[in-house]
Amino acid sequence: MNKKIVAITSSRADYSHLYWVLKLLEQDKTIDLTILSFGPHLSPEYGETWRQIKKDGFSHVKTIECLLSSDTDVGMAKSLGLAILGITDFLAELRPDLMLIIADRYEMLAPANVALTLRIPIAHIEGGDISEGAIDDAVRNALTKMSHLHFTPTAKSRQRVLAMGEEPWRVYLSGAPSLDHLVKSNIPSQDEIFQQLNLNKNSKTIVVAYHPVTMYKNSGKEQQQLFEALENRVNERDEQIVFCFPNADAGSHQIMAKAKKFCKLNHARIYTNLPPQTYWGLLKHADLMIGNSSSGIMETPSLKLPTLNIGIRQRGREQAVNIIDVEADAEKITLAIEKALSPSFRESLHDLINPYGQGDASDTIAQVLHQLEINDQLRFKKNVL
C-alpha cells in the first residue's frame, strides 16, 4: 500500500523551498502526495499564489482559506485559530500517514498542532536554525519538538536539533532545498530577466526583501531607516531598485505602502510575487541584496551576491562572508551599501562556499521518505538527553 503524505505550504516562500521535494515525491510510485495550500496562498493581496501550484502541474492540491485581511498581531493570532479549524476537518478526512512541513512561519503551528492531536507523524525541514529577532525562532523550535523526522540545512543546525534530545536516527543533514533551483531549474538569462522585469542592463540592480520585525511590539520600528537610506541612494546615483513583497505578518501593510510610494517617486518597482526561477534569475544578475530575509542569508551565498542584513530579525543565524550585518540606521546602511558594492568586496567572495548546501537537498529528503516505514518506532519519540 502506498504511503499517503500531505505536504503543507502557506506562502510563495515556503513553496519555492518545497518545489523540488514535491516534484520528486509526486514522481515516486510508492507515495500518494497531497499538497495542502492555506493562509497567504489564498489571499488576493499576496497574489493568490496557490494557483501557481496548480499551474506547476501537481495533481492533488487542496486549499483552505483562513488569513484575515489584517495588519496586527491580533489578526495573526485569529488567522491561526481559523487555520486550525479548517485543517482539522481536512486531515480528519484524509488521515495521511505523514505530514511534511518546512521552516518557521507562525501559521505552521496550525497544521502541526492538528497532526499532533490526530497522531499523524510529522517530517520537518529546516529545523535547528536561529533567528532571534523574530517569533519564527520559537515557532521553529516548537515544530522541531513536535516532529518525528528532521531535515536540517547545516551541520550546526543538525547539532542543535540533537541537543534538543532528538534521537540521531531521526535527524538528517539535507541542506536547504531552496538551493536545488540552481541545480535543477531553468534559470533565465540576464537578457531574459531584464526584459521580463523591464530593467536597464546599464544600471546597477538592488533587490530589497524586507519583512516586519515580529519581536517588536511596533513591527515597523526599523523600516523607516531602510527607506531613508534608499532615498539617499536613488537621489545621487543611477541605480534601479526591485522590491519583493513582505511576508504576511503584522506590519506588512506598512512596508507595502512605503514601498509603493517609493516606487512612484523613484527608479524602482515592486512585485507581489515572482516565480522561483524568475526570483533566482533576478538574484543571479543583481549587484546587491538588501533586507532582513532568510533568503539573503541562505540563498545569496550560492550566487556570491553581496547582501546587507539589516537589524535584528535574522540575529544568530549562520552566515557566509557575503553577508554584511548592519544596524537599522540610515547612515550606517548607506555606508554598508558602499562597501557591498565596491569591486574589492565582490572579488573577496570568489572562493565562497554556502554553508546551507550545494543544491541536492530534495534528493536526500525524497530518498529518506521513500524508504521510511510508518510504524511505532517512528511514532513514539524518546528524549535521549
C-alpha positions as CSV (number, residue, x, y, z in Angstrom):
1,M,0.0,0.0,0.0
2,N,1.3,3.5,-0.9
3,K,2.3,6.0,1.8
4,K,-0.1,8.9,2.0
5,I,1.9,12.1,2.5
6,V,0.4,15.5,2.9
7,A,2.7,18.5,2.3
8,I,1.8,21.8,3.8
9,T,2.5,25.2,2.2
10,S,1.3,28.6,3.3
11,S,3.1,31.1,1.1
12,R,5.2,31.6,-2.0
13,A,8.3,31.5,0.1
14,D,8.0,28.0,1.5
15,Y,6.5,26.7,-1.7
16,S,9.7,27.8,-3.5
17,H,11.7,25.8,-0.9
18,L,9.5,22.7,-1.2
19,Y,9.1,22.7,-5.0
20,W,11.7,20.1,-6.0
21,V,11.0,18.0,-2.9
22,L,7.3,17.9,-4.1
23,K,8.3,17.1,-7.7
24,L,10.3,14.1,-6.6
25,L,7.7,12.9,-4.2
26,E,5.0,13.1,-6.8
27,Q,7.1,11.1,-9.2
28,D,7.5,8.3,-6.6
29,K,5.1,5.5,-7.4
30,T,5.1,4.3,-3.8
31,I,3.8,7.7,-2.5
32,D,0.4,9.3,-2.8
33,L,1.1,13.1,-2.4
34,T,-1.5,15.7,-1.5
35,I,-0.5,19.4,-1.2
36,L,-2.5,21.5,1.3
37,S,-2.3,25.2,0.5
38,F,-3.6,27.7,3.0
39,G,-3.2,31.1,4.5
40,P,-1.4,33.8,2.4
41,H,-1.5,31.5,-0.6
42,L,-5.2,32.2,-1.0
43,S,-5.0,36.0,-0.4
44,P,-5.6,38.4,-3.3
45,E,-3.3,40.9,-1.5
46,Y,-0.4,38.4,-1.8
47,G,-1.2,37.3,-5.3
48,E,-3.3,34.1,-4.8
49,T,-0.1,32.0,-5.2
50,W,-1.9,28.7,-4.7
51,R,-2.8,29.0,-8.4
52,Q,0.9,28.7,-9.3
53,I,1.0,25.3,-7.6
54,K,-1.8,24.1,-9.9
55,K,-0.1,25.7,-12.8
56,D,3.1,23.7,-12.0
57,G,1.2,20.5,-12.7
58,F,0.7,19.0,-9.2
59,S,-2.2,16.6,-9.3
60,H,-3.7,16.8,-5.8
61,V,-3.8,20.4,-4.5
62,K,-6.3,21.3,-1.7
63,T,-6.9,24.8,-0.3
64,I,-8.1,26.2,3.0
65,E,-8.9,29.9,3.3
66,C,-8.1,31.3,6.8
67,L,-6.0,34.5,6.5
68,L,-7.7,37.7,7.9
69,S,-7.0,40.9,5.9
70,S,-5.3,42.5,8.9
71,D,-2.1,44.2,9.8
72,T,-2.0,43.4,13.5
73,D,-0.8,40.7,15.9
74,V,-4.4,40.0,16.8
75,G,-5.1,39.3,13.2
76,M,-2.2,36.8,13.1
77,A,-3.5,35.0,16.2
78,K,-7.1,34.8,14.9
79,S,-5.8,33.6,11.5
80,L,-4.0,30.8,13.3
81,G,-7.3,29.8,15.0
82,L,-9.2,29.7,11.7
83,A,-6.4,27.6,10.2
84,I,-6.7,25.0,12.9
85,L,-10.4,24.6,12.4
86,G,-10.2,24.2,8.6
87,I,-7.1,21.9,8.7
88,T,-8.7,19.7,11.4
89,D,-11.7,18.8,9.1
90,F,-9.4,18.2,6.2
91,L,-6.9,16.0,7.9
92,A,-9.6,14.1,9.8
93,E,-11.0,13.0,6.5
94,L,-7.7,12.4,4.7
95,R,-5.9,10.6,7.5
96,P,-2.4,10.8,5.9
97,D,0.4,8.5,7.1
98,L,2.8,11.5,7.3
99,M,2.8,15.3,7.2
100,L,5.6,17.3,5.7
101,I,6.2,20.8,6.9
102,I,9.0,23.3,6.5
103,A,10.8,26.1,8.3
104,D,9.4,28.5,10.9
105,R,6.3,30.5,9.8
106,Y,3.8,31.1,12.7
107,E,1.0,29.6,10.6
108,M,2.8,26.3,10.5
109,L,1.8,25.8,14.2
110,A,-1.8,25.2,13.0
111,P,-1.2,22.0,10.9
112,A,1.5,20.8,13.4
113,N,-1.0,21.1,16.3
114,V,-3.7,19.3,14.4
115,A,-1.3,16.5,13.3
116,L,-0.2,16.0,16.9
117,T,-3.7,15.6,18.2
118,L,-4.7,13.3,15.3
119,R,-1.5,11.2,15.8
120,I,-0.1,11.9,12.4
121,P,3.8,11.8,12.3
122,I,5.5,15.0,11.1
123,A,8.6,15.4,9.0
124,H,10.1,18.9,9.4
125,I,12.6,20.6,7.1
126,E,15.0,23.4,8.2
127,G,14.9,22.9,11.9
128,G,17.8,23.9,14.1
129,D,18.4,27.3,12.7
130,I,18.4,30.5,14.7
131,S,16.6,33.8,14.1
132,E,16.4,35.5,17.4
133,G,14.7,38.8,16.1
134,A,11.5,37.1,15.0
135,I,8.8,34.9,16.6
136,D,9.9,32.4,13.9
137,D,12.7,31.3,16.2
138,A,10.3,30.0,18.9
139,V,8.0,28.5,16.2
140,R,10.9,26.6,14.6
141,N,11.9,25.1,17.9
142,A,8.3,24.2,18.7
143,L,7.9,22.5,15.3
144,T,11.1,20.5,15.9
145,K,9.9,19.1,19.2
146,M,6.5,18.2,17.6
147,S,8.1,16.4,14.7
148,H,9.3,12.9,14.2
149,L,11.8,13.3,11.4
150,H,14.1,16.2,10.7
151,F,16.0,17.5,7.7
152,T,18.4,20.2,8.7
153,P,20.0,22.8,6.5
154,T,23.5,22.9,8.0
155,A,25.8,20.7,10.1
156,K,25.4,23.1,13.0
157,S,21.7,23.1,12.8
158,R,21.7,19.3,13.0
159,Q,23.8,19.5,16.2
160,R,21.2,21.9,17.7
161,V,18.4,19.5,16.9
162,L,20.3,16.7,18.6
163,A,21.0,18.9,21.6
164,M,17.2,19.2,22.0
165,G,17.1,15.5,22.7
166,E,16.1,14.1,19.3
167,E,17.3,10.6,18.5
168,P,20.2,10.7,16.0
169,W,18.5,8.3,13.5
170,R,15.7,10.8,13.1
171,V,17.9,13.8,12.2
172,Y,19.3,14.1,8.6
173,L,21.6,16.8,7.2
174,S,20.0,17.7,3.9
175,G,20.9,21.3,3.2
176,A,18.4,23.9,2.3
177,P,16.1,22.7,-0.5
178,S,15.6,26.2,-2.0
179,L,19.1,25.9,-3.4
180,D,18.0,23.0,-5.6
181,H,16.6,25.5,-8.1
182,L,20.2,26.4,-9.0
183,V,20.9,22.8,-10.0
184,K,17.5,21.6,-11.3
185,S,15.6,24.6,-12.5
186,N,16.0,26.6,-15.7
187,I,17.2,30.0,-14.5
188,P,16.6,32.8,-17.0
189,S,19.5,34.6,-18.6
190,Q,20.3,38.2,-17.8
191,D,18.7,39.4,-21.1
192,E,15.5,37.4,-20.3
193,I,15.3,38.7,-16.7
194,F,15.9,42.3,-17.5
195,Q,13.4,42.2,-20.4
196,Q,10.8,40.4,-18.3
197,L,11.1,42.9,-15.4
198,N,11.8,46.0,-17.5
199,L,15.2,46.6,-16.1
200,N,18.2,48.5,-17.5
201,K,21.3,46.4,-18.0
202,N,23.4,49.6,-17.7
203,S,22.3,50.4,-14.2
204,K,23.2,48.6,-11.0
205,T,20.3,46.5,-9.7
206,I,19.5,46.3,-6.0
207,V,17.0,43.8,-4.7
208,V,15.1,44.6,-1.5
209,A,13.4,41.9,0.6
210,Y,12.4,43.3,3.9
211,H,9.9,41.9,6.4
212,P,8.3,43.1,9.6
213,V,10.3,42.5,12.7
214,T,7.8,40.5,14.7
215,M,9.7,40.5,18.0
216,Y,9.0,44.3,18.3
217,K,5.6,45.5,19.5
218,N,5.9,48.0,16.8
219,S,7.0,45.7,14.0
220,G,7.7,48.7,11.7
221,K,10.3,50.1,14.1
222,E,13.3,49.6,11.9
223,Q,11.8,50.1,8.4
224,Q,11.9,53.9,8.2
225,Q,15.7,53.8,8.4
226,L,15.9,51.5,5.4
227,F,13.7,53.8,3.3
228,E,15.7,56.9,4.3
229,A,18.9,55.1,3.2
230,L,17.3,54.1,-0.1
231,E,16.1,57.7,-0.7
232,N,19.7,58.9,-0.3
233,R,20.9,56.3,-2.9
234,V,18.4,57.0,-5.7
235,N,18.8,60.7,-5.4
236,E,22.5,60.5,-6.0
237,R,23.2,57.5,-8.3
238,D,21.8,55.7,-11.4
239,E,20.6,52.6,-9.6
240,Q,17.4,50.6,-10.0
241,I,15.7,49.0,-7.0
242,V,13.4,46.0,-7.1
243,F,11.2,45.4,-4.1
244,C,9.8,41.9,-3.2
245,F,6.5,41.8,-1.2
246,P,7.0,41.2,2.6
247,N,5.6,38.2,4.5
248,A,2.0,38.3,5.7
249,D,2.9,39.4,9.2
250,A,1.7,42.3,11.4
251,G,3.3,45.4,9.9
252,S,3.5,44.1,6.3
253,H,0.9,46.6,5.0
254,Q,3.1,49.5,6.3
255,I,6.0,48.2,4.4
256,M,3.9,47.6,1.2
257,A,2.6,51.2,1.4
258,K,6.1,52.7,1.9
259,A,7.5,50.6,-1.0
260,K,4.7,51.5,-3.3
261,K,5.1,55.2,-2.5
262,F,8.9,54.9,-3.0
263,C,8.4,53.3,-6.4
264,K,6.1,56.0,-7.6
265,L,8.7,58.7,-6.9
266,N,11.9,56.9,-7.8
267,H,13.6,54.5,-10.2
268,A,12.1,51.4,-8.6
269,R,9.4,48.8,-8.9
270,I,7.6,46.3,-6.7
271,Y,6.4,42.7,-7.4
272,T,3.8,40.9,-5.4
273,N,5.1,37.6,-6.5
274,L,8.0,36.3,-8.6
275,P,8.1,32.7,-9.7
276,P,11.1,30.8,-8.1
277,Q,13.0,30.7,-11.4
278,T,12.5,34.4,-12.0
279,Y,13.5,35.3,-8.5
280,W,16.7,33.3,-8.7
281,G,17.4,34.9,-12.1
282,L,17.0,38.3,-10.5
283,L,19.4,37.5,-7.7
284,K,21.9,35.9,-10.1
285,H,22.1,39.1,-12.1
286,A,21.7,41.6,-9.3
287,D,24.5,43.7,-7.8
288,L,23.3,43.7,-4.2
289,M,20.5,42.4,-2.0
290,I,19.3,44.4,1.0
291,G,16.8,43.5,3.7
292,N,16.3,41.1,6.6
293,S,15.0,38.0,4.8
294,S,16.2,34.4,5.3
295,S,16.7,34.3,1.5
296,G,19.5,36.8,1.9
297,I,21.2,34.6,4.4
298,M,20.6,31.1,2.9
299,E,20.5,31.6,-0.8
300,T,22.7,34.6,-1.9
301,P,26.0,32.8,-0.8
302,S,25.4,30.4,-3.7
303,L,25.5,33.3,-6.1
304,K,28.3,35.2,-4.3
305,L,25.9,38.1,-4.2
306,P,26.8,40.9,-1.7
307,T,24.0,41.1,0.9
308,L,23.1,43.6,3.6
309,N,21.3,42.1,6.6
310,I,19.6,44.9,8.4
311,G,18.6,44.9,12.1
312,I,17.8,42.1,14.5
313,R,15.4,39.8,12.5
314,Q,18.0,37.2,11.5
315,R,20.2,37.6,14.5
316,G,22.0,34.4,15.4
317,R,21.5,32.7,12.0
318,E,24.6,31.0,10.5
319,Q,26.1,33.2,7.8
320,A,28.6,33.2,4.9
321,V,31.1,36.0,4.3
322,N,29.0,37.7,1.6
323,I,26.6,38.9,4.4
324,I,27.2,42.3,5.9
325,D,25.3,42.9,9.2
326,V,24.3,46.5,9.8
327,E,22.2,48.2,12.4
328,A,18.8,49.7,11.4
329,D,20.3,53.2,11.0
330,A,20.1,55.1,7.7
331,E,23.7,56.5,7.8
332,K,25.2,53.1,8.7
333,I,23.1,51.4,6.0
334,T,24.3,53.9,3.4
335,L,28.0,53.2,4.4
336,A,27.3,49.4,4.2
337,I,25.9,49.7,0.7
338,E,29.0,51.5,-0.4
339,K,31.2,48.7,1.0
340,A,29.0,45.9,-0.5
341,L,29.0,47.5,-4.0
342,S,32.8,48.0,-4.0
343,P,34.7,45.8,-6.5
344,S,37.1,44.7,-3.8
345,F,34.3,43.2,-1.7
346,R,32.8,41.4,-4.6
347,E,36.2,40.0,-5.5
348,S,36.7,38.8,-1.9
349,L,33.8,36.4,-2.4
350,H,35.5,34.3,-5.1
351,D,36.0,31.2,-3.0
352,L,32.8,31.5,-1.0
353,I,31.1,28.2,0.0
354,N,27.5,28.2,1.1
355,P,27.0,26.5,4.5
356,Y,23.4,25.7,3.6
357,G,24.3,23.2,0.9
358,Q,25.0,22.6,-2.8
359,G,21.6,22.1,-4.3
360,D,20.9,18.4,-3.6
361,A,18.6,18.6,-0.5
362,S,15.5,17.4,-2.4
363,D,17.2,14.2,-3.4
364,T,18.1,13.4,0.2
365,I,14.6,14.2,1.6
366,A,12.8,12.3,-1.1
367,Q,15.0,9.2,-0.7
368,V,14.5,9.1,3.1
369,L,10.8,9.5,2.7
370,H,10.7,6.8,0.1
371,Q,12.4,4.3,2.4
372,L,10.6,5.4,5.6
373,E,8.5,2.9,7.4
374,I,5.5,4.3,9.2
375,N,5.5,2.3,12.5
376,D,5.5,2.7,16.2
377,Q,9.3,3.3,16.2
378,L,8.6,6.5,14.2
379,R,5.5,7.5,16.2
380,F,6.9,7.0,19.8
381,K,9.6,9.5,20.4
382,K,12.3,9.2,23.1
383,N,14.4,12.0,24.6
384,V,18.0,10.8,24.6
385,L,19.5,13.6,26.8
